[in-house]
Amino acid sequence: MRRRIIGRFKRSKQGGWEGEISTLAIQRQIRLVPNDDRVSNRAPSFRVMLGWHHRSVSCWAGTT
């Protein structure tokens, strides 16, 4: 199965990552901001931001 790339990100100067997600349904500039309020290792590592607004989407650090 062929994988599709739906986003491109680069490290931001403030920490975290910034870039664009582009699919058939959406095209958005987003930022992945480190979650400094983690209470456990199972809590999300990053918060997803659209502009300065936090969305109720979170993500965990990982490698592929």
N, C-alpha and C positions, 0 to 999 in steps of 0.2 A: 504494500500500500504506500502511496506517495504522500508525504507530509506537506501540508501547505503552511506557508509563513503568513501569519495574520498580524504580526506586530514587529516593530523595530524599536529598540531602546538603547539609550546611552546613559552613562552615569551623570548625575546632575551635580552641580557645584555645592548644593545644599545637602547632599547625601541622598541616597536612594537612586531612582531611575526615572527618566522621562522619555516619552516617545509617542508613537501613534499606533493605534489598533485600527485595522481596516478589514472589513468583511463586506459581504454583499448587503448586509442590513445596516451596519454602522461604520462610521469613520470619525474617530475621536482622538484628540490629543489628551494623554493622561500622564499622571505622575504616580509612581509607586514610592510612598513615603515610609521610612522606617517607623515601626510601631514601638515607641518608647515606653508604652504602658503595658507591656506584656507581663502577665501575672504567672504564666507557666510556659514551659517549652512547647506546649500544644497550642498556644495562642498564635494568631497570625503574626508573621514577621513584618508585613507591610500593609499599609492602607492605600486604597485606590482613590486618587483625587482627580476630579474633572475641574480644572481651574483651581479655585480655592475651596471648592465644595467637596466634602467627604461623601463618598457613596458607600452603601452598605455591602460593599464587596471587599474582601480581604484576601491576602495571598500569603503563602508560606514559602520560605526559602528552600531551594532545592537545586539539584543539577540534573541535566539530562545528557 
